[in-house]
């Protein structure tokens, strides 16, 4: 069923980490966020 994408008839284990998920960004949004955070981190080290 997983191979066919039928997930409404099976048990999905997601763990406690599912509570940390607040949104599901597109790949572009995800990479933009990661780049912004990396840039901020680098700026902290350059000061």
C-alpha positions as CSV (number, residue, x, y, z in Angstrom):
1,X,0.0,0.0,0.0
2,X,2.9,2.4,0.7
3,X,4.2,1.9,-2.8
4,X,0.9,3.0,-4.2
5,X,0.5,6.0,-2.0
6,X,-2.5,4.6,-0.1
7,X,-1.8,5.8,3.4
8,X,-5.4,6.1,4.8
9,X,-5.6,2.3,5.3
10,X,-2.4,1.7,7.2
11,X,-0.8,2.7,10.5
12,X,1.9,5.4,10.1
13,X,4.5,5.7,12.8
14,X,5.5,9.4,13.1
15,X,6.9,9.7,16.6
16,X,7.1,12.7,19.0
17,X,8.8,14.8,16.4
18,X,5.5,15.3,14.5
19,X,4.7,17.9,17.2
20,X,7.5,20.0,16.0
21,X,6.1,20.3,12.5
22,X,4.4,23.6,12.0
23,X,4.3,23.8,8.3
24,X,5.3,21.9,5.1
25,X,7.3,24.3,3.0
26,X,8.1,23.9,-0.7
27,X,11.7,23.0,-1.5
28,X,12.4,26.5,-2.6
29,X,11.0,27.9,0.7
30,X,13.0,25.3,2.7
31,X,16.3,26.1,0.9
32,X,15.6,29.9,1.2
33,X,15.1,29.5,5.0
34,X,18.3,27.3,5.3
35,X,20.3,29.9,3.3
36,X,19.0,32.8,5.4
37,X,19.8,30.9,8.7
38,X,23.3,30.0,7.4
39,X,23.9,33.6,6.4
40,X,22.9,34.9,9.9
41,X,25.2,32.3,11.5
42,X,28.1,33.4,9.3
43,X,27.5,37.0,10.2
44,X,27.7,36.2,13.9
45,X,31.1,34.7,13.4
46,X,32.4,37.6,11.3
47,X,31.9,40.2,14.0
